[in-house]
Amino acid sequence: MKIYFSILSIAFSLSAFCQFQWTQINVPHPNKSAFKEIDIPDANSVWAVFSRAIGIDSFAVSPNAGATWTVGTIAAAGTSCNISNLMPLSATVCYATINNYGNSKQGIYKTTDGGLSWQQIGIGNIYTSAGSFPDFTYFWNANQGVTLGDNDAATGNFEIYTTSDGGISWLRVPVANLPLAGTTPYGLTNGYKVVGKRIWFFGRDNNTNRIYRSDNFGMNWVAYSVPFSLPELFTFTDTLHGYGIATVAGVKMLYTSTDGGATWSSGIPYTGHQTNVYNLTNVPGTSIIATASNGGTAYSTDNGSTWIPLDSADHTFSMKFFSPSVGWSSQYRVNATDPGGIFKLNAVLPVKFTSFTSSQNAQIINTIAGNGLVGDGGPATNAALKSPWHVGTDAAGNVYIADSYLNRIRKIDAFTGIISNFAGNEVAGFSGDGGLATNASLNYPSDIFIAPSGNFYIVDGGNYRIRKVDAATGIITTIAGTGIKGLDGDSGPALAAKIAPWRLCVDADENIYFTGGYYVIRKIDGATGSISTIAGTGIVGDYGTSGDGGPAVLANVYSQMGICIDAKKNIYISDLGIPRIRKIDATTGIINTIAGNGSSFADNILAINSKFNGTIRSVSVDSVGNIYIGTKVYCRKIDAVTGIISSVIGSGAIQTSGFFGDGGPATLAKTDASGGMYVNRQGDIFIADFNNRRVRKVPAATGIINTIGGNGGLGLFNGDNIFATAACLNEPNNILIDTTSNIFIADKSNNRIRKINSSTGLISTIAGNGMAGFSADGTLASSSTITVSQIRMDLENNLYFNDGNNRIRKINAITNKITTVAGNGISGFSGDGTLATSASIQISDFCVDSHGFIFIANGSNYRVRVVDASTGIISTFGSGVSATTSNFGDGGPISAAKFHYPNGIFIDKNDNIFIADRSFGVVRKVDKITGIINTVAGNGTYGSTAVDGTIATAGSLGNISNIFVDTTGNLYLQEVAAIRKVEKTTGIITTIAGNKIAGFSGDGGIATNAQINPGGFTLDKTGDNLLIADVANNRIRKVSFNNIVLCPGTGNKSITSNISGAANKWEMNNGTGFVPIANNANFTGTNSASLQLINIPNEWTGYQLRCITDNKYSNVFTLQFIAQWIGVVDKTWSNITNWDCNIPDANTDVIISAGNNIVVDVNVTIKSLQLSAGATVTVAPGINFTILH
């Protein structure tokens, strides 16, 4: 039988309480003192349960942080309605567990209209045995859930059921999966905790107190004895660290666990309120624990060693938190004038965040940074982004924004959503080289990039420099540019070259590639520091497709381009002048138009045949080679396999900017993204929605667009070391994510590069002092005067940025000192063969390859220039001659290729260079091995006719401004207010974020319905999330895509079409295109809205599924196999019981949770590896351990 805690009502003085950290909220309920439970699904929504105050249990729900409430009962549950728990997913969707002590109306109820109506689910499937008592229900997301009840009378075993379809059907957990099977009585209570896939509940059998734990969504359980005796008095802050309170011999003791509850410490005295403790809880995602008692509430940030009181009120019985700034509690009173009720936290708790990720609400677009006004140190969605010009992500999923007008780079923490300043001090200027990047001055940082090493690169546009922030030290240095705008210095040190950088990318060898003025794309050699031109002639001319089919250095390119590089180091560029995507083949150096050559805008045709409407702002490539093209109002995607182009954000057919669509499909969204777009390795799109002052994100898994940074207000810097969602971003122009998921932001108009810490969620400045300008090299990055528009990072975590002063500067990861690496401050073209810092450069974009070479898209000089990493010498990569056709040089060596306006450049993990030629609307790829350049997106005709689902080179693209290539070679590009993806294997282009109408809307919805205004974008390491520097909206926004996560070795799951209709037919794409599927050993329900996957083989990783419903396509679902280390036995890789599913193979993405130290004791190949904080992997002698991506 369930044990319920008896509640006493004791009067106390309310006036004393109100002096502290809680504010009483008026809930229109007849008996507030009967408060029973509170639940918080998000920052604004709250649900409360009241115990039989009106004869039966009742509830109250507020969608607006307590401003208004709806009070009601669950009439369908009958006159004995006893609500054991509520499990809300939002203000409208909630599950209720009803324990009516055995009558037929008990079970689980669901509402989808905010409690106005309820429907019982699982009837006849759960809690049907005699003596059943439902205790609680938990849902990780809209599909995956578990419900638990007391032991049934027939078997004496727990009733535990799981669901994967939102509660439509339930499967009872077999007795063999239960601990202590047959032991009676269990005496299950309602105390439970959840962290990620791990769930614990408290129970008692034969007077033994235990917690029961499952590591796989409730399918298998283990039991551990515990020293505490009440369900309300235990909690876990992450998957390992637990806390419990018990009274022993009259002394309250605090017990701790560091192994997920398996063992517990001998205890230390609890030094909080020395009265009855009724509740022990935690702040999700942090190390904070808190207690409620009849002496008040208190919290601890040091594992319970010391306690800080929040108040000294009588009888606080229940308390829960959503974040350090969002919390609710209940107080009890006994008289009419002091009735007690619900209270809301009015403080922000100082925290240190832990490293875990919840799967709940992970597949929508949302603002993750920027509140539109101020906000560093707070939730990114509350922050102000003045000018989010570009966006990027690191390997840990942190988002970085170039807030150009604030002259800062800002960072959104991947785990907490807190925004912080990563670089720039808000003072426009140039200073801080050699010092901390947060103290440096940036001058209109126009782009950011994080190299695989974690080093951060910034296009310090107004300083005509590329700067680097060292990953280890936070020191900023200039790595290219002298502060004088120009185009010179090729073959010499990049620090001696004049540059005018605009966009950049960095390859795995730390080579930097950047675009800018002077109609070239330039490269800075990561080893030598030498700069060279790799594309463009530097001559004004027919920059559309001139040079296609030949060496990129002979092709004409435009001056300001988006640029990205795929895994093979093919370069894709978006030509700002002519809306095309061009590709410079990494092997041949040949440039070709791959998208935007059509005469009219059309989706679902070959990208080369589609036209881009509007100016292409950016181009990006995901890990499988899909190319994304972003303009001011839309983003399109070129499928890597088919070359088909499709819209993923907004609509290029309707060139209307604005803000609309957050929370809905990105293709319906409006954006106003004059800045950039970034696609992470997994295909998530991040949009610098510049004019909306937001960064928006379209996840690859869902296509839902949301703001992740900025609230649309005018960005003003409001300090560091606050949560990212509370920070102000001022035109975040570029973002990056480093290898530990920290997010770096080019906070353009705050003149800073900022960082969102992946562990704490706090935003900080790593470069720039807030003053626009140019500070001397050798000073700390944090004290430098900079202007930052683009940021990049090399393999050693050095940060580079275009500082707006015609320089590329570098922040050294060890010293945090800022130095100029390219550009002399003069915009132009000069200096080839000399030090890059002496050269005049125009930086449309730049990037750094795996060797540290810096490649600069020198848009106005038709060139790509290169700064040699070893020598610092700058040279021209490509012909340096203005192109008259978009594909001039395609099929030939890059040295012969021509560009017209290469304004985007990116280098993939294999050092292939991608160059976006804005004038022709193409992205071209330079193959690393052959040096041959070819067009991979756009058909060379400026426009926006590239239709989603068609070959990227079949249609025209317009105003490509940012490009990105993920780890599997997919290309992403920003086309006005949309982000598009070009699949590597098919060449098909699709829009993945933005409705091509600039603006701000769509958070919480489909990304392609949202309005974005991207300055830049990036993809995280997993490729599951796209981060957008929503520059005009002063936000960082995040788009998560539809990855269907399967357990290796089983591969079972149900997926449901997002389109409603009568006729349904499922199709699968195994890399050769979508074809219909029939019911067989792997599928059932192929002609229904819900498809059941059965024993899907691991080799199907990356396969795609979609449903055609009444001739409409659903979201595309991508299969992904993930194995997570749980380490329940020992430290050896080969022990299957250490894994939540099965031992991973070459098709499996592996996650090692925080603090685990793993030994690989067998030869193994895996797809990818993600290490959480403090985790290590040691390979035993003689063992081969291969990571494919």
C-alpha positions, 0 to 999 in steps of 0.5 A, a space after each residue: 500500500 502507498 505511504 502518504 505523508 501526513 500534512 499538518 497546518 500550523 499558523 505563522 507570521 507571513 510578514 517574516 517570510 515576505 522579507 526573504 526570497 519567495 513571493 506569494 502568488 494568488 491562486 483562485 482556489 478555495 483552499 490554498 492550504 490544501 496544497 499537495 504537489 507542484 510541477 514545472 514543465 518549463 520556465 513559464 508553466 506551473 501545475 499544482 495539485 490540491 488535496 481534497 479541498 473541495 471533496 476530491 483532489 483538484 489542480 491549478 495550472 498557469 501558462 504565464 509564471 503565475 500571472 493567471 490560473 485555471 483551476 479544475 478537477 478531473 471529472 472523468 476520474 470520478 468522485 474518489 479522484 486522488 491525484 498521485 502525481 501530475 506529469 506536465 510536458 507543457 502548459 497544455 499537455 499533462 498526464 495525471 496518475 489517479 489512485 482511487 484505491 482499486 476502483 475502475 476509474 483509477 489509472 492515467 489521464 491525459 489533457 491536451 488543452 490545459 486541463 479543460 478536458 481529460 481522457 483516460 489512457 491505457 484502459 484495460 492495459 494497465 492497473 487491472 489486477 486486484 489491489 492495484 494502486 497507481 503511484 506515479 507516471 513520468 514522460 521523458 518526451 511526448 512518446 517515451 514514458 513509464 508508470 509505476 504502481 504498488 505490488 499487485 495482490 496476485 504476484 506480489 510484484 511491482 506493476 511497472 509499465 513502459 510506453 513509446 507512443 505517448 501512452 496509447 499502448 503500454 508494456 508491463 515490465 517482466 518479472 525477470 527485470 524486477 529486483 527482489 521479485 516476489 518480496 512483499 510487501 513492497 510498500 511503494 511510495 511516490 518519491 521519484 527522481 529522474 536524470 536523463 534515462 536514469 530514474 529512481 524511486 523510493 520503496 520499502 519491503 519488510 521494513 528495509 528502505 530501498 531505492 530502485 533504479 533503472 538506466 533504460 527508461 524503466 525496462 530493467 531495475 536494480 535495488 539498493 538499500 538506503 539510510 533514509 526513510 522518507 521518499 521526500 528526502 532523497 534527490 540526485 543532481 546527476 546520474 551519479 551524485 545522490 543525497 538523502 536525509 535521515 534522523 539518527 539518534 535525534 541528529 539529522 544526517 546528510 548521506 551522499 552517493 557518488 555511484 548512482 545510489 548503489 552505495 552511500 556515505 556514513 553521513 555528515 550532520 545536516 546543518 540546515 534548519 534544525 526542524 522537521 525537514 519535509 522535502 529534499 530537492 535539487 535544481 535540475 542540471 546543477 549541483 544545488 540541493 535544497 530543503 524545505 522544513 517547518 523552519 524555512 527553506 535553504 540551499 547548498 552549493 557545496 554538497 551539503 557542507 554549508 546551507 544558505 537560508 532562503 527564508 525562515 517561514 513555518 511549514 514549507 512542505 513542498 518545493 521544486 525548481 526548474 532552473 536557478 531562477 525559476 522555483 516554486 514552493 508551498 506554505 500552509 496556514 490555518 486561519 482565514 486571514 493567513 491561508 498560505 498557498 503557493 510561492 514563487 522564487 524571486 532570486 537567482 541561485 548561484 550555481 555550478 552546473 553538472 553535465 547531463 542532457 534531458 531528452 525532453 523537448 529536444 526536438 524543437 527550435 528555440 531561443 537558447 541565448 539572448 534576451 533582446 535587452 540584457 542577459 549575460 548569466 541568465 537564460 539566453 532566451 531572455 537576453 538581448 542580442 543587438 546584432 547577432 551576425 553569425 553563429 557557431 557551435 563547439 563539439 560539446 553543443 555550446 553555441 557561439 554568437 557574433 554580436 557584431 554591433 556589441 563587438 562581442 562573441 557570446 556563448 550559450 551553454 549546451 546544458 543550461 541554456 545560460 548565455 555568457 560573453 566569450 570574447 569582446 569587451 563591448 568597446 569597439 576597437 582593437 586591443 587585448 592581444 595576448 590577454 584574455 579574450 573577454 577583455 579585448 576590444 573587437 571592432 564589428 566581429 563578423 564571423 566566428 569559427 571553432 576549429 576541431 581543436 577547440 580554438 576559437 577564430 574571430 573575423 575582427 571585421 572592423 579591425 581587418 584582422 582575424 583573431 584567435 582565442 586559445 581554447 586552453 587559456 582564453 588568450 586572444 591573438 591576431 593571426 592575420 591582418 595588420 589592421 589596414 584594409 587591403 589585399 596583399 601579403 600572399 606567401 608571407 605571414 598572415 600577420 603582415 598581410 592586408 586583409 578585409 575578412 568577412 567569413 572564415 572557417 578552420 579545417 582540422 589542420 588549423 588552416 584558416 580560410 576566409 572571404 571578404 573584400 577584393 574578390 578572393 578567398 584566402 587561406 592562412 596556413 595553420 602550421 606556418 601562418 602564411 597567407 595565400 589566395 586560394 580562389 578569386 583573381 582580385 579583379 572585379 568582373 563577372 563574378 557569377 560563375 566565371 572560372 567554373 570548371 577551372 582552378 579556383 585561383 583563376 575564377 572570379 569571386 565576389 567580395 563578401 561570401 559565406 564559406 564552409 568546408 566539408 569533411 574532405 576539405 572541399 570548399 563551398 562559398 556563397 556569392 553575395 553578388 550573384 546568388 549561387 553556391 560554388 565549390 572548390 574541390 579540395 583535391 583539384 582546386 577546381 571551382 564549380 557552381 553547384 547551386 543557383 544556376 536556374 532561372 526561377 526559384 523552385 524547391 525539390 529540383 536539382 540545386 544547380 537548376 534552382 534560382 536563389 531569390 535575394 542575397 545569399 548570406 551564408 553556406 554550410 555543410 553538415 557531416 554527411 555533405 548536405 549543403 545549407 544555403 542561407 539568405 536574409 529570409 530563408 534557408 535551403 538545403 542541397 541533399 548530398 546524395 541527390 543534389 536536390 534543393 529544398 527549403 528548410 527555413 522560410 520560403 524563397 518564393 516569398 521575399 518578405 522579411 520579418 519575425 514569425 514561426 517560432 515553435 512551428 515548422 521552419 519552412 513557414 517561419 519568417 526571418 530577417 537575417 542579414 548576418 550568417 547561418 551555421 549548421 553543425 555536423 549533425 545538420 542542426 541549423 543555427 541562424 543569426 537572425 540579425 534584424 530580429 536580434 535573435 539566434 534561432 535554431 532548427 534541429 535536424 530531427 524536427 525541423 521546428 524553429 525556435 529562438 535560442 538566443 535573444 528576445 528581439 530587443 535592442 541588444 545592450 551588454 548587461 554583464 558577464 557570468 550570468 545565465 546566457 538566457 538572461 544576457 543581452 546580445 547586440 547583433 550576434 553575428 556568428 557562433 561556434 561550438 568547441 569540443 567540450 560543447 562550450 558556445 562562442 559568440 561573435 557579439 558584433 555590436 558589443 565588440 566582444 567574443 563571448 562564451 557560454 560555458 557548457 558546464 555552468 550555462 554562464 556567459 562570459 566575455 573571452 575577447 573584447 572590452 566592448 569598445 569598437 576598434 583595434 588594440 595592440 597585439 600581445 594584450 589580453 584578449 579580454 581587455 582588447 578593443 575589437 570589432 568582431 563579426 566572424 569567429 573560428 577555432 582551430 584544433 588547439 582551441 585558439 580562437 580566430 576572428 574577423 575584427 572588422 578592421 580588415 584583420 584576422 586576429 587570434 586569441 591564444 588558447 594558452 595565454 589568452 593574448 590577442 594577436 593579429 594573424 592576417 591583415 594590416 587594417 587596410 581593406 584591399 588586396 596586397 601582400 601576397 608572398 609576404 607576411 599576412 599581417 602586412 597584407 591588405 585584405 578584405 575578409 568576407 569570410 575566413 576559416 582555419 584548416 586542420 593544419 592552422 592555415 587560414 583561408 580568407 574569402 576575399 570577396 571584393 577581390 575575387 579571391 580566396 587567400 591563404 595564410 600559411 600556418 608555419 610562415 605567416 605568409 599570405 598567398 592567393 588560393 585560386 586565380 585571383 581573376 574575377 569570374 564571368 561565370 559561376 563555375 569558372 574553373 570547375 573540374 580543374 585545379 583551384 589555381 585556375 578557378 575564378 570567383 566573382 564574390 567569394 563571401 563564404 568559406 568553410 573547411 571540412 574535417 578532411 580539409 576540403 574547402 567550400 567557397 560560397 560565391 555570392 554573386 552567382 549563388 553557388 557553393 564550390 568545393 576544392 578537393 583537398 587531395 586533387 585540388 580540383 574545384 567543382 560547384 556543389 550547390 547553385 546553378 550559377 544564376 543568382 536567384 532562389 529557384 533551388 527546390 527542396 528535394 532536388 539536386 543542389 546544383 540544379 537550381 539557383 541560390 540567392 545571397 548565400 552568406 554562410 556555409 558549413 560542412 558537417 563531419 559526414 560531409 553535408 553542406 549547409 548554407 544560409 540563403 537570406 532568412 533560411 538555412 539549407 542543407 545539401 546532402 553529401 551522398 545525394 546532392 539534394 538540397 533542402 531547407 532546414 530552418 527559416 521560412 525565408 521571411 526575415 523576422 522573429 517567430 517560431 520558437 517551439 515549432 517547426 524550424 522551417 516555419 520560423 522567422 529567423 534573421 541569421 548572421 551565422 550558424 553552426 552545427 554541434 558535434 553530433 549534428 543533432 542541433 543547428 545553432 543560429 546567430 539570430 543577429 537582428 533578433 539578438 538571440 541564439 536559436 537552436 534547431 534540433 532535428 529528427 534523429 530517431 535514437 535506437 538501441 544497437 542490437 534491438 532497433 525497436 521504436 514507433 514513429 508517427 507522422 506529423 501530418 494529419 490525413 487519411 492516406 498514409 504511405 511510408 518511404 525509406 531512403 538508404 542513400 539512393 533516394 526515397 522508395 516505398 516500404 511494405 510491412 516485413 520483418 522490420 516494419 509494421 504500419 507502413 500504411 498508417 500514421 504510425 510506423 513500428 520499427 522492429 529489429 532495425 539493423 545497426 547498418 541502417 544508421 543514417 537511413 531516412 524515413 518519411 510518410 506521405 500523407 494525402 500527398 504531403 510529406 512528413 518530417 524526415 526521420 533519420 535513424 541513429 544508434 546510440 549506446 551509453 556507458 552506465 558502468 554497473 559492473 566494472 570499467 571494461 568496454 567488453 562487458 555488455 552489462 556496462 552498456 545501457 543497450 549493447 556493446 557499440 559497433 561501427 554504426 553506433 554513436 557512444 556517450 560516456 557519462 560524466 566522471 567515468 574512466 573507461 578501459 577499452 580492452 578489445 579491438 573496436 570501431 565506433 561511429 563517434 565518441 562523446 565524453 561528458 565532463 571528467 570522463 576518460 577513455 584509456 586504450 589498453 596496450 595492443 588494442 586498436 580503438 577506431 573512431 570514424 567521425 
